[in-house]
């Protein structure tokens, strides 16, 4: 198992495609798509109470719509959607999915029952599943392999910007739409602000899709010549590289568990254990999240790009391991320290998590041929994100069943997050050793047969 050269010469694999402006313009365009996708998926969180009142549903139904229903559909849908990315025009598939999720968001605005809202959210999840796979596949063709991590980290900023933008944009739109509340409206009879919010966000997504139709171009796939000479099925590829893939999924699963837990429990920790009000928590955590996530991904991009092309994967793994190691004392300080210490440490945790997560998709792109990148990203994400999403559940079970004290939330978080950090560091070194071995083998083969068509190293 080894790094797979993606062209008919190893040197070609390290050459960029197009101009600097066109490459980074494409990255920013993909980041914009990611922002829009997060806006459409997060808009429901802003109008929970009006939706509940209008449709007569409770917190359980809202939890399903925002949590397990959406995430499970998203992860499962990514597997078949990845086939489209690997075999068809990636930018056109992405833009078609933007239109689909825009229509799904619009449909949510016209929903008159919980079932109809479920249908809209399912359509949204299926279409949005294509975004990271399409973006990473194209980025892998635009940049030299030792620069892919930097471009990927910039793209991943879209998720963080999307969360913040959803909050800000929704507030402005609600203020603008409020005077229209109760006015006659086609199909639904009476206009409601939350419906107008869904309609407005759907219109924004469609507008972005139309604009990108004239900008985003499909780059040539690097290794089509090699694939014709050495055809290989996806599952054969997966099986022969299973040690690296599964080891990396364990490492990425630890990062994922930390992320899911950070989305779920820190506000409750500050409110329940440290006696802060929800307003105080919102004022502190909102800006803290935005101010730390972007520098975190920028740090990952800068460090990830400071390497030679033939050692890109092993260098990236060392960088990610370092982030996980720094996270360990920070999560303990955040969960077990005083209020002031917890807030300061939370900023550090968010910074390091953003840095580690910003590169989470890159290793799979570095080992996979182009025609398999989408499927490998989807399958590996399904493997590591499913157990990773159990992090919040583990914390709740520890609080309720083991410590049997709601005020022991900090201890439960410390045990769960601390264990994830330590296990992540250990798993990361296992992956790093494999990366060193197969990149070394790839260099030996390239030097011994520089003019020959390289084949995968088993």
VEXLUMRO-925517 format. One record per residue (C-alpha): x, z, y; residue number from 1. Coordinates in steps of 0.5 Angstrom, whole numbers, always signed. Example, Ala and Ser with C-alpha at 12.3 -4.5 7.8 and 13.67 -1.06 7.14 Angstrom:
2
ATOM    c1    c3    c2   i
ATOM   +25   +16    -9   1
ATOM   +27   +14    -2   2
***
This chain:
458
ATOM    c1    c3    c2   i
ATOM    +0    +0    +0   1
ATOM    +3    -2    +7   2
ATOM    +2    -5   +14   3
ATOM    -1   -12   +13   4
ATOM    +2   -17   +17   5
ATOM    -3   -20   +21   6
ATOM    +0   -27   +22   7
ATOM    +4   -32   +18   8
ATOM   +11   -29   +21   9
ATOM   +12   -21   +22  10
ATOM   +14   -23   +30  11
ATOM    +7   -26   +31  12
ATOM    +4   -20   +29  13
ATOM    +7   -16   +35  14
ATOM    +5   -22   +40  15
ATOM    -1   -21   +45  16
ATOM    -6   -26   +46  17
ATOM    -8   -29   +52  18
ATOM    -6   -26   +59  19
ATOM    -5   -18   +61  20
ATOM   -11   -19   +66  21
ATOM   -16   -22   +60  22
ATOM   -14   -17   +55  23
ATOM   -15   -11   +59  24
ATOM   -21   -14   +62  25
ATOM   -24   -15   +55  26
ATOM   -22    -7   +54  27
ATOM   -26    -5   +60  28
ATOM   -32   -10   +58  29
ATOM   -32    -6   +51  30
ATOM   -32    +0   +55  31
ATOM   -38    -2   +59  32
ATOM   -42    -3   +53  33
ATOM   -40    +3   +50  34
ATOM   -42    +7   +57  35
ATOM   -49    +3   +56  36
ATOM   -50    +5   +49  37
ATOM   -49   +12   +50  38
ATOM   -54   +12   +56  39
ATOM   -59    +9   +52  40
ATOM   -58   +14   +46  41
ATOM   -57   +20   +51  42
ATOM   -63   +19   +56  43
ATOM   -68   +23   +51  44
ATOM   -64   +29   +52  45
ATOM   -66   +29   +60  46
ATOM   -74   +28   +59  47
ATOM   -75   +33   +53  48
ATOM   -80   +37   +56  49
ATOM   -84   +31   +59  50
ATOM   -84   +27   +52  51
ATOM   -86   +33   +48  52
ATOM   -92   +34   +53  53
ATOM   -94   +27   +53  54
ATOM   -94   +26   +45  55
ATOM   -95   +33   +43  56
ATOM   -89   +34   +39  57
ATOM   -85   +40   +38  58
ATOM   -77   +42   +38  59
ATOM   -77   +40   +31  60
ATOM   -79   +33   +32  61
ATOM   -74   +33   +38  62
ATOM   -68   +35   +34  63
ATOM   -69   +30   +29  64
ATOM   -70   +24   +34  65
ATOM   -63   +27   +37  66
ATOM   -59   +29   +31  67
ATOM   -59   +28   +24  68
ATOM   -64   +22   +24  69
ATOM   -60   +18   +29  70
ATOM   -53   +20   +27  71
ATOM   -55   +18   +19  72
ATOM   -58   +12   +21  73
ATOM   -52   +10   +25  74
ATOM   -47   +12   +20  75
ATOM   -51    +8   +14  76
ATOM   -53    +2   +18  77
ATOM   -45    +1   +20  78
ATOM   -43    -1   +13  79
ATOM   -48    -7   +13  80
ATOM   -47    -9   +20  81
ATOM   -39    -9   +19  82
ATOM   -40   -15   +15  83
ATOM   -43   -19   +21  84
ATOM   -37   -17   +25  85
ATOM   -32   -19   +19  86
ATOM   -35   -26   +18  87
ATOM   -38   -28   +25  88
ATOM   -37   -29   +32  89
ATOM   -36   -21   +34  90
ATOM   -38   -22   +41  91
ATOM   -44   -26   +40  92
ATOM   -46   -21   +35  93
ATOM   -45   -15   +40  94
ATOM   -49   -18   +45  95
ATOM   -54   -20   +40  96
ATOM   -54   -12   +38  97
ATOM   -55   -10   +46  98
ATOM   -61   -14   +47  99
ATOM   -64   -11   +40 100
ATOM   -62    -4   +43 101
ATOM   -65    -5   +50 102
ATOM   -72    -8   +47 103
ATOM   -72    -1   +42 104
ATOM   -70    +3   +48 105
ATOM   -76    -1   +52 106
ATOM   -81    +0   +46 107
ATOM   -79    +8   +46 108
ATOM   -82    +8   +53 109
ATOM   -89    +5   +51 110
ATOM   -89   +10   +45 111
ATOM   -96   +13   +44 112
ATOM   -94   +18   +38 113
ATOM   -88   +21   +34 114
ATOM   -88   +15   +29 115
ATOM   -87   +10   +34 116
ATOM   -81   +14   +38 117
ATOM   -78   +14   +31 118
ATOM   -78    +7   +30 119
ATOM   -75    +6   +37 120
ATOM   -70   +11   +36 121
ATOM   -68    +8   +29 122
ATOM   -68    +1   +32 123
ATOM   -63    +4   +37 124
ATOM   -59    +7   +32 125
ATOM   -58    +1   +28 126
ATOM   -56    -4   +34 127
ATOM   -51    +1   +37 128
ATOM   -48    +2   +30 129
ATOM   -44    -5   +31 130
ATOM   -41    -3   +38 131
ATOM   -34    +1   +36 132
ATOM   -33    -4   +30 133
ATOM   -34   -10   +34 134
ATOM   -29    -7   +40 135
ATOM   -24    -5   +35 136
ATOM   -24   -11   +31 137
ATOM   -23   -15   +38 138
ATOM   -18   -11   +41 139
ATOM   -14   -11   +34 140
ATOM   -13   -19   +36 141
ATOM   -12   -18   +43 142
ATOM    -6   -13   +43 143
ATOM    +1   -12   +39 144
ATOM    +0    -7   +34 145
ATOM    +4    -2   +37 146
ATOM    -1    -3   +44 147
ATOM    -7    -2   +40 148
ATOM    -7    +5   +40 149
ATOM    -7    +5   +48 150
ATOM   -12    +0   +49 151
ATOM   -17    +4   +44 152
ATOM   -16   +10   +48 153
ATOM   -19    +7   +54 154
ATOM   -24    +4   +50 155
ATOM   -26   +11   +47 156
ATOM   -27   +13   +54 157
ATOM   -34   +10   +54 158
ATOM   -37   +15   +50 159
ATOM   -35   +20   +55 160
ATOM   -37   +16   +61 161
ATOM   -43   +15   +58 162
ATOM   -45   +22   +57 163
ATOM   -44   +24   +64 164
ATOM   -47   +17   +67 165
ATOM   -53   +18   +63 166
ATOM   -54   +25   +67 167
ATOM   -53   +23   +74 168
ATOM   -57   +16   +73 169
ATOM   -63   +19   +70 170
ATOM   -63   +25   +75 171
ATOM   -63   +19   +81 172
ATOM   -68   +15   +77 173
ATOM   -73   +21   +76 174
ATOM   -73   +22   +83 175
ATOM   -74   +15   +85 176
ATOM   -80   +15   +80 177
ATOM   -83   +21   +81 178
ATOM   -88   +19   +87 179
ATOM   -91   +13   +81 180
ATOM   -93   +19   +77 181
ATOM  -100   +18   +75 182
ATOM  -101   +11   +77 183
ATOM  -105    +6   +73 184
ATOM  -100    +2   +69 185
ATOM  -101    -4   +64 186
ATOM  -101    -2   +56 187
ATOM  -100    +5   +57 188
ATOM  -106    +6   +62 189
ATOM  -102   +11   +66 190
ATOM   -95   +11   +69 191
ATOM   -91   +17   +67 192
ATOM   -84   +18   +69 193
ATOM   -80   +19   +63 194
ATOM   -83   +12   +61 195
ATOM   -80    +9   +67 196
ATOM   -74   +12   +65 197
ATOM   -73    +9   +59 198
ATOM   -76    +2   +62 199
ATOM   -70    +3   +67 200
ATOM   -65    +4   +62 201
ATOM   -67    -2   +58 202
ATOM   -67    -6   +64 203
ATOM   -60    -4   +65 204
ATOM   -57    -6   +58 205
ATOM   -61   -13   +58 206
ATOM   -57   -14   +65 207
ATOM   -50   -12   +63 208
ATOM   -51   -16   +56 209
ATOM   -53   -22   +60 210
ATOM   -47   -21   +65 211
ATOM   -42   -20   +59 212
ATOM   -45   -27   +56 213
ATOM   -41   -31   +61 214
ATOM   -35   -26   +61 215
ATOM   -33   -24   +54 216
ATOM   -30   -29   +49 217
ATOM   -28   -29   +42 218
ATOM   -21   -29   +41 219
ATOM   -18   -32   +35 220
ATOM   -17   -28   +29 221
ATOM    -9   -27   +27 222
ATOM    -9   -27   +20 223
ATOM   -13   -33   +18 224
ATOM    -7   -37   +15 225
ATOM    -5   -31   +11 226
ATOM   -12   -30    +8 227
ATOM   -12   -37    +5 228
ATOM    -6   -36    +2 229
ATOM    -7   -29    -1 230
ATOM   -15   -28    -2 231
ATOM   -17   -21    -3 232
ATOM   -24   -17    -4 233
ATOM   -25   -11    +1 234
ATOM   -26    -6    -5 235
ATOM   -20    -9    -8 236
ATOM   -16    -7    -2 237
ATOM   -20    -1    -1 238
ATOM   -18    +2    -8 239
ATOM   -11    +0    -8 240
ATOM   -10    +3    -1 241
ATOM   -15    +9    -3 242
ATOM    -9   +15    -2 243
ATOM    -8   +13    +5 244
ATOM   -15   +12    +7 245
ATOM   -18   +18    +3 246
ATOM   -12   +22    +6 247
ATOM   -14   +20   +13 248
ATOM   -21   +21   +12 249
ATOM   -19   +28   +11 250
ATOM   -15   +29   +17 251
ATOM   -21   +25   +21 252
ATOM   -26   +29   +18 253
ATOM   -23   +35   +21 254
ATOM   -23   +32   +28 255
ATOM   -30   +30   +27 256
ATOM   -32   +37   +25 257
ATOM   -29   +40   +31 258
ATOM   -32   +35   +36 259
ATOM   -39   +36   +33 260
ATOM   -38   +43   +34 261
ATOM   -36   +43   +41 262
ATOM   -42   +39   +42 263
ATOM   -47   +44   +39 264
ATOM   -44   +51   +40 265
ATOM   -40   +53   +47 266
ATOM   -46   +53   +51 267
ATOM   -49   +58   +47 268
ATOM   -43   +62   +46 269
ATOM   -42   +63   +54 270
ATOM   -49   +65   +55 271
ATOM   -50   +69   +49 272
ATOM   -43   +73   +48 273
ATOM   -41   +72   +55 274
ATOM   -48   +73   +59 275
ATOM   -48   +67   +63 276
ATOM   -54   +64   +65 277
ATOM   -56   +57   +63 278
ATOM   -55   +54   +70 279
ATOM   -48   +57   +71 280
ATOM   -46   +54   +64 281
ATOM   -49   +47   +66 282
ATOM   -45   +48   +73 283
ATOM   -38   +49   +69 284
ATOM   -39   +45   +63 285
ATOM   -41   +39   +66 286
ATOM   -35   +37   +71 287
ATOM   -30   +41   +66 288
ATOM   -33   +36   +60 289
ATOM   -32   +30   +65 290
ATOM   -25   +32   +68 291
ATOM   -22   +33   +62 292
ATOM   -24   +28   +57 293
ATOM   -21   +22   +61 294
ATOM   -14   +25   +62 295
ATOM   -14   +27   +55 296
ATOM   -16   +20   +52 297
ATOM   -11   +17   +58 298
ATOM    -5   +22   +55 299
ATOM    -7   +19   +48 300
ATOM    -6   +12   +50 301
ATOM    +1   +13   +54 302
ATOM    +4   +17   +48 303
ATOM    +1   +12   +43 304
ATOM    +4    +6   +46 305
ATOM   +11    +9   +47 306
ATOM   +14    +6   +40 307
ATOM   +17    +0   +37 308
ATOM   +12    -5   +33 309
ATOM   +14    -3   +26 310
ATOM   +13    +4   +27 311
ATOM    +7    +4   +30 312
ATOM    +3    +8   +25 313
ATOM    +7   +13   +24 314
ATOM    +9   +15   +31 315
ATOM    +1   +15   +32 316
ATOM    +0   +20   +27 317
ATOM    +5   +25   +29 318
ATOM    +2   +24   +36 319
ATOM    -5   +26   +33 320
ATOM    -2   +32   +29 321
ATOM    +1   +35   +35 322
ATOM    -6   +35   +39 323
ATOM    -9   +38   +33 324
ATOM    -3   +43   +33 325
ATOM    -4   +45   +40 326
ATOM   -12   +46   +39 327
ATOM   -11   +51   +34 328
ATOM    -9   +57   +39 329
ATOM   -14   +54   +44 330
ATOM   -20   +54   +40 331
ATOM   -18   +62   +38 332
ATOM   -17   +63   +45 333
ATOM   -24   +60   +47 334
ATOM   -28   +63   +41 335
ATOM   -25   +70   +41 336
ATOM   -22   +71   +49 337
ATOM   -26   +74   +55 338
ATOM   -30   +70   +59 339
ATOM   -25   +68   +64 340
ATOM   -20   +66   +58 341
ATOM   -26   +63   +54 342
ATOM   -27   +58   +60 343
ATOM   -20   +56   +61 344
ATOM   -19   +55   +54 345
ATOM   -25   +51   +53 346
ATOM   -22   +46   +58 347
ATOM   -16   +46   +54 348
ATOM   -20   +45   +48 349
ATOM   -24   +39   +51 350
ATOM   -17   +36   +53 351
ATOM   -14   +36   +47 352
ATOM   -20   +34   +43 353
ATOM   -21   +28   +47 354
ATOM   -14   +26   +46 355
ATOM   -14   +27   +38 356
ATOM   -21   +23   +38 357
ATOM   -19   +18   +43 358
ATOM   -14   +15   +37 359
ATOM   -19   +16   +31 360
ATOM   -21    +9   +30 361
ATOM   -14    +6   +31 362
ATOM   -10    +8   +24 363
ATOM   -15    +4   +20 364
ATOM   -15    -2   +25 365
ATOM    -7    -2   +24 366
ATOM    -7    -3   +16 367
ATOM   -13    -7   +15 368
ATOM   -13   -15   +15 369
ATOM   -18   -18   +21 370
ATOM   -23   -20   +16 371
ATOM   -24   -13   +13 372
ATOM   -23    -9   +20 373
ATOM   -30    -8   +21 374
ATOM   -32    -6   +14 375
ATOM   -26    -1   +13 376
ATOM   -28    +2   +20 377
ATOM   -35    +3   +18 378
ATOM   -34    +6   +11 379
ATOM   -28   +10   +13 380
ATOM   -33   +13   +19 381
ATOM   -38   +14   +13 382
ATOM   -33   +18    +9 383
ATOM   -30   +23   +15 384
ATOM   -36   +23   +19 385
ATOM   -41   +26   +14 386
ATOM   -38   +32   +12 387
ATOM   -35   +33   +20 388
ATOM   -42   +33   +22 389
ATOM   -43   +40   +18 390
ATOM   -39   +44   +23 391
ATOM   -45   +46   +27 392
ATOM   -48   +48   +20 393
ATOM   -42   +52   +18 394
ATOM   -42   +56   +24 395
ATOM   -49   +58   +24 396
ATOM   -49   +60   +17 397
ATOM   -43   +64   +18 398
ATOM   -47   +68   +24 399
ATOM   -53   +69   +20 400
ATOM   -51   +70   +13 401
ATOM   -44   +72   +13 402
ATOM   -43   +76   +19 403
ATOM   -51   +77   +20 404
ATOM   -50   +78   +27 405
ATOM   -52   +73   +33 406
ATOM   -46   +76   +37 407
ATOM   -41   +74   +32 408
ATOM   -42   +67   +34 409
ATOM   -35   +67   +37 410
ATOM   -32   +70   +30 411
ATOM   -36   +64   +26 412
ATOM   -33   +59   +31 413
ATOM   -26   +61   +31 414
ATOM   -26   +61   +23 415
ATOM   -29   +54   +23 416
ATOM   -25   +51   +28 417
ATOM   -19   +54   +26 418
ATOM   -19   +52   +19 419
ATOM   -21   +45   +21 420
ATOM   -15   +45   +26 421
ATOM   -10   +48   +20 422
ATOM   -13   +43   +15 423
ATOM   -12   +37   +20 424
ATOM    -5   +39   +21 425
ATOM    -3   +39   +14 426
ATOM    -7   +33   +12 427
ATOM    -4   +29   +18 428
ATOM    +3   +30   +15 429
ATOM    +1   +28    +8 430
ATOM    -2   +21   +12 431
ATOM    +5   +21   +16 432
ATOM    +9   +21   +10 433
ATOM    +5   +15    +7 434
ATOM    +6   +11   +14 435
ATOM   +13   +12   +14 436
ATOM   +14   +10    +7 437
ATOM   +10    +3    +7 438
ATOM   +12    +1   +14 439
ATOM   +19    +2   +12 440
ATOM   +17    -2    +6 441
ATOM   +14    -7   +10 442
ATOM   +21    -8   +14 443
ATOM   +25    -9    +8 444
ATOM   +21   -14    +6 445
ATOM   +21   -18   +13 446
ATOM   +28   -17   +13 447
ATOM   +29   -20    +6 448
ATOM   +25   -26    +7 449
ATOM   +24   -27   +14 450
ATOM   +21   -34   +13 451
ATOM   +17   -33    +8 452
ATOM    +9   -32    +8 453
ATOM    +9   -24    +7 454
ATOM    +4   -21    +2 455
ATOM    +1   -14    +2 456
ATOM    +6    -9    -1 457
ATOM    +2    -5    -6 458
***
